[in-house]
């Protein structure tokens, strides 16, 4: 039984889905129904595809050579899957198809556990992530055209490990008229154009480790990286604020975007090799954080067809003059159909949960 509960927790946490408790807000209707409508009580069945990505980028900065940005990236996979949402419960099952992701001979093999959840409640949104990655490749990307002119891998780093934990939260100021769920969770429908201010705290931790120098020796001086760093702990915390906007076209089509910028304290505690053995150093600075979302598609009372993109980036603090960034995100395509069905076993489980929580409150 314990194994089943653990598995269920992992499924819920690993899935990039919307999870939120059934609240009295659905009954009180503490939102303007002329702007958006909730279908939380309906059964949502979903087919989707998702591509997750993350990179450690050393900006070229004041380089003394002709090299471009240095990029450490894992060998990413395109996953296909299905899932459902029902009365605040959401579960997705994603699968990796080897026939699609068969480029290990070029980009190397990456072992990973990537758990990201994007929670959209009525009044707030939370991004929560936990990543374990081993196996990266190094490439250089033209800083003037990073999308259309990527360079092939210059080196495979099967020994390189990056683990992260991140938490970002946003209060949705105009929650009565603006819905994040409509675009990114598919359990509501935005009927009129509206927007909202966003603000809230964030916290990030990153652990980077390798068997030898993280930066190849032939590139260290050219990128003005004097330290032979082999591992480190890095973190940041601060406040961010921004704005989100949904534009409704022809009653059914939508475009929703948001951008939040943050600033806070950053630190780096890292170990590096010297002629006298390994040494350590700690440095504190200030750093930026940004969080962006974009979604567009077609949304009706019965179906949703659309795609979404979520991006997040923050500084990695080092003693060098280069700006080092860790950024990650995911691109999803969703096909959702809503059914006005009752699911007895789920109603029973949710009712049990509600009774247990009410007893604890007494």
C-alpha positions in Angstrom: 0.0 0.0 0.0 2.9 2.4 0.8 4.4 1.6 -2.6 1.1 2.5 -4.3 0.8 5.8 -2.4 4.4 6.7 -3.2 3.8 5.9 -6.9 0.7 8.0 -7.0 2.6 10.9 -5.4 5.3 10.7 -8.0 2.8 10.6 -10.8 1.0 13.7 -9.5 4.2 15.6 -8.9 6.0 14.6 -12.1 3.1 15.6 -14.3 3.2 19.1 -15.6 -0.5 19.5 -14.7 -2.8 21.7 -12.7 -3.5 20.4 -9.3 -5.6 22.3 -6.8 -8.0 21.5 -4.0 -11.7 21.8 -4.6 -12.5 25.1 -2.8 -15.7 26.9 -1.8 -14.8 29.5 -4.4 -16.5 27.3 -7.1 -19.8 27.6 -5.1 -19.4 31.2 -4.1 -18.5 32.2 -7.7 -16.0 34.8 -6.5 -15.2 35.6 -10.1 -17.0 37.5 -12.8 -18.7 34.9 -15.0 -19.1 37.3 -17.9 -15.2 37.2 -18.2 -14.6 33.5 -17.7 -16.5 30.4 -16.9 -15.3 27.4 -14.8 -15.8 23.8 -15.9 -14.0 22.3 -12.9 -16.7 19.8 -12.1 -16.6 18.2 -15.6 -14.3 15.4 -16.6 -11.5 16.6 -18.9 -9.8 13.9 -21.0 -6.5 15.0 -22.6 -4.0 13.9 -25.3 -0.8 15.8 -25.3 2.8 16.0 -26.3 5.5 17.8 -24.3 9.2 18.7 -24.8 11.1 19.7 -21.7 14.4 21.6 -22.0 17.0 23.1 -19.7 20.5 24.6 -20.3 23.4 26.0 -18.4 24.7 29.0 -20.5 28.0 30.8 -20.1 27.5 34.1 -21.9 30.5 35.1 -24.0 30.7 38.5 -22.3 34.2 40.1 -22.5 35.7 37.1 -24.3 39.0 37.6 -25.9 38.4 35.0 -28.7 35.9 34.5 -31.5 33.9 32.0 -29.5 30.2 32.4 -28.9 28.0 31.5 -25.9 29.0 28.2 -24.2 26.0 25.9 -23.7 25.7 22.8 -21.6 22.5 20.9 -22.5 21.1 17.4 -21.9 19.8 15.1 -24.6 16.1 16.1 -24.5 13.2 13.8 -25.3 9.8 14.4 -26.9 7.1 12.7 -24.8 3.6 11.7 -25.8 0.8 11.0 -23.3 -2.7 11.2 -22.0 -4.4 12.4 -18.8 -7.4 13.8 -17.1 -8.7 16.6 -14.8 -11.7 16.1 -12.5 -12.9 18.4 -9.6 -9.4 19.7 -8.9 -7.6 16.3 -9.4 -5.3 16.1 -12.4 -3.0 13.2 -13.5 -1.0 12.9 -16.7 0.9 9.9 -18.0 3.8 10.7 -20.4 5.8 8.1 -22.4 9.2 8.3 -24.1 9.2 6.7 -27.5 12.7 5.4 -28.6 11.8 5.6 -32.2 11.4 9.4 -31.9 14.3 10.0 -29.5 17.1 8.0 -31.1 20.0 10.5 -31.2 22.2 9.2 -28.3 25.1 8.6 -30.8 25.2 12.4 -31.5 24.2 14.1 -28.2 25.1 11.4 -25.7 22.9 9.6 -23.2 21.2 11.6 -20.5 19.7 9.9 -17.3 17.1 12.1 -15.7 14.2 12.5 -13.4 12.4 15.8 -14.1 9.5 16.6 -11.9 7.7 19.9 -12.7 4.3 21.0 -11.6 2.5 24.2 -12.6 -0.4 24.8 -10.1 -3.0 27.3 -11.1 -5.5 28.3 -8.4 -8.1 31.0 -8.6 -6.0 33.6 -6.8 -2.4 32.4 -7.3 -0.1 30.4 -9.4 2.9 28.3 -8.3 5.7 26.8 -10.3 7.4 23.9 -8.5 10.3 21.8 -9.9 12.8 19.2 -8.9 15.4 17.9 -11.4 18.1 15.2 -11.4 20.2 15.2 -14.6 23.3 13.3 -15.5 24.9 13.5 -19.0 25.3 16.7 -21.0 26.9 17.8 -24.2 28.7 21.1 -24.7 28.1 23.3 -27.7 28.6 26.9 -28.7 25.7 29.0 -29.9 25.9 32.1 -32.1 24.8 34.9 -29.8 23.4 36.9 -32.7 21.2 34.1 -33.9 20.9 31.4 -31.2 17.9 29.6 -32.7 18.8 29.2 -36.4 22.6 28.8 -36.0 23.2 26.2 -33.2 26.6 24.5 -33.4 27.0 20.7 -33.1 28.4 19.2 -29.8 32.0 20.0 -29.2 32.3 17.6 -26.3 30.1 15.0 -24.5 30.1 15.1 -20.7 28.5 11.9 -19.4 30.0 12.7 -16.0 28.3 16.0 -15.5 25.4 16.3 -13.0 22.9 19.1 -12.5 20.3 18.9 -9.7 17.8 21.7 -9.1 15.0 22.8 -6.9 12.8 25.8 -7.7 9.7 27.5 -6.3 8.0 30.5 -7.8 4.7 31.9 -6.7 2.5 34.7 -8.1 -0.5 36.4 -6.6 -3.1 37.1 -9.4 -4.3 40.6 -8.6 -7.3 40.6 -11.0 -8.4 37.1 -10.4 -12.1 38.0 -10.7 -11.7 38.7 -14.4 -8.5 36.9 -15.5 -7.9 33.2 -15.5 -4.6 31.4 -15.9 -6.5 28.1 -15.8 -8.2 28.8 -19.1 -5.0 28.9 -21.1 -2.7 26.6 -19.2 -4.9 24.1 -17.2 -7.9 23.9 -19.7 -10.5 23.7 -16.8 -11.9 27.2 -17.5 -12.8 29.3 -20.6 -11.8 33.0 -20.8 -14.7 34.8 -22.5 -13.5 38.4 -22.6 -10.2 40.0 -23.0 -8.6 40.8 -19.6 -5.3 41.0 -17.7 -3.8 41.1 -14.3 -0.7 42.2 -12.3 1.4 39.4 -10.9 3.8 39.5 -7.9 5.4 37.1 -5.5 8.5 35.5 -4.1 10.8 32.9 -5.6 13.6 30.5 -4.4 16.0 28.4 -6.5 18.9 26.0 -5.7 21.3 24.4 -8.2 23.9 21.7 -7.6 26.5 21.2 -10.4 29.1 18.4 -10.2 31.6 16.7 -12.6 34.6 14.4 -12.3 36.9 17.0 -13.8 36.8 20.7 -14.7 33.3 21.9 -15.8 34.8 24.1 -18.4 37.3 22.4 -20.9 40.8 23.7 -20.4 41.1 24.9 -24.0 38.1 27.3 -23.4 38.8 28.4 -19.9 41.0 31.4 -20.7 39.1 32.4 -23.7 35.9 32.7 -21.6 37.9 34.5 -18.8 37.1 31.7 -16.4 40.2 31.5 -14.2 38.9 28.9 -11.7 39.1 25.2 -12.4 35.7 24.6 -10.9 34.6 20.9 -10.5 31.4 21.3 -8.4 29.3 23.9 -6.6 26.1 24.8 -4.8 24.2 27.9 -6.1 21.1 29.6 -5.0 18.9 32.7 -5.4 15.9 34.2 -3.7 13.9 37.4 -4.2 10.7 39.0 -5.4 9.3 39.2 -8.9 6.5 41.2 -10.5 4.9 41.3 -13.9 1.8 41.3 -15.9 -0.4 38.7 -17.7 -2.9 39.3 -20.5 -5.4 37.3 -22.4 -6.8 38.4 -25.7 -10.0 36.8 -27.0 -10.5 36.8 -30.8 -13.8 35.8 -32.5 -15.1 34.6 -29.1 -13.3 31.2 -29.3 -9.6 31.9 -30.1 -7.3 33.1 -27.5 -3.7 34.4 -26.9 -2.4 34.5 -23.4 1.0 35.7 -22.3 2.7 36.8 -19.1 6.1 38.1 -18.1 7.5 38.5 -14.6 10.9 40.0 -13.7 12.6 39.5 -10.4 15.7 40.5 -8.5 17.2 39.1 -5.4 20.2 37.7 -3.5 22.4 35.0 -5.1 25.2 32.9 -3.8 27.7 30.4 -5.0 29.7 27.9 -2.9 32.0 26.0 -5.2 35.1 23.8 -5.2 38.0 24.1 -7.6 41.2 22.4 -8.3 44.7 23.9 -7.6 48.2 22.6 -7.6 47.9 22.1 -3.8 44.6 20.2 -4.0 40.9 21.1 -4.0 39.9 24.5 -2.4 36.5 26.1 -1.9 35.1 29.6 -2.0 31.8 31.4 -1.4 30.6 34.5 -3.2 27.4 36.6 -2.8 25.9 38.9 -5.4 22.6 40.1 -6.7 20.9 38.5 -9.7 18.0 38.6 -12.0 15.1 36.1 -12.5 12.5 36.0 -15.3 9.4 33.9 -15.8 7.5 33.9 -19.0 4.4 32.1 -20.4 2.7 32.0 -23.8 -0.3 30.1 -24.9 -2.7 30.2 -27.9 -5.4 28.1 -29.3 -9.2 27.4 -29.5 -11.3 27.0 -26.4 -15.1 26.2 -26.2 -17.4 24.8 -23.6 -16.6 21.3 -24.8 -13.1 21.3 -26.2 -9.7 22.8 -26.1 -7.0 22.7 -28.8 -3.9 24.7 -28.1 -0.2 24.9 -27.2 1.7 26.6 -24.5 5.3 27.5 -23.7 6.8 28.2 -20.2 10.3 29.7 -19.7 12.2 30.4 -16.6 15.8 31.7 -16.1 18.0 32.9 -13.3 21.6 33.8 -12.6 24.3 31.3 -11.4 26.8 33.2 -9.3 30.5 32.8 -10.0 33.6 34.9 -9.4 34.2 35.6 -13.1 32.9 38.5 -15.1 30.8 36.2 -17.3 27.1 36.1 -16.8 26.1 32.5 -16.3 22.5 31.5 -16.6 20.4 28.4 -15.9 17.2 28.4 -17.9 14.5 25.7 -18.4 11.1 25.3 -19.7 8.6 23.2 -21.6 6.5 23.3 -24.8 3.2 21.5 -24.8 0.4 20.8 -27.3 -2.9 19.7 -25.8 -6.1 18.3 -27.2 -8.8 18.3 -24.5 -12.4 17.2 -24.5 -14.8 18.0 -21.6 -17.5 15.5 -20.6 -20.4 16.2 -18.2 -19.9 12.8 -16.6 -19.7 11.7 -13.0 -16.9 9.5 -12.0 -18.1 7.5 -8.9 -14.7 6.2 -7.7 -13.2 9.7 -7.9 -16.2 11.3 -6.2 -15.9 8.8 -3.4 -12.1 9.4 -3.0 -12.5 13.2 -3.0 -15.3 13.0 -0.5 -13.2 10.9 1.8 -10.3 13.3 1.5 -12.7 16.2 2.3 -14.0 14.5 5.4 -10.5 13.7 6.7 -9.4 17.3 6.2 -12.5 18.6 8.0 -11.8 16.3 11.0 -8.2 17.6 11.2 -9.5 21.2 11.2 -11.7 20.5 14.2 
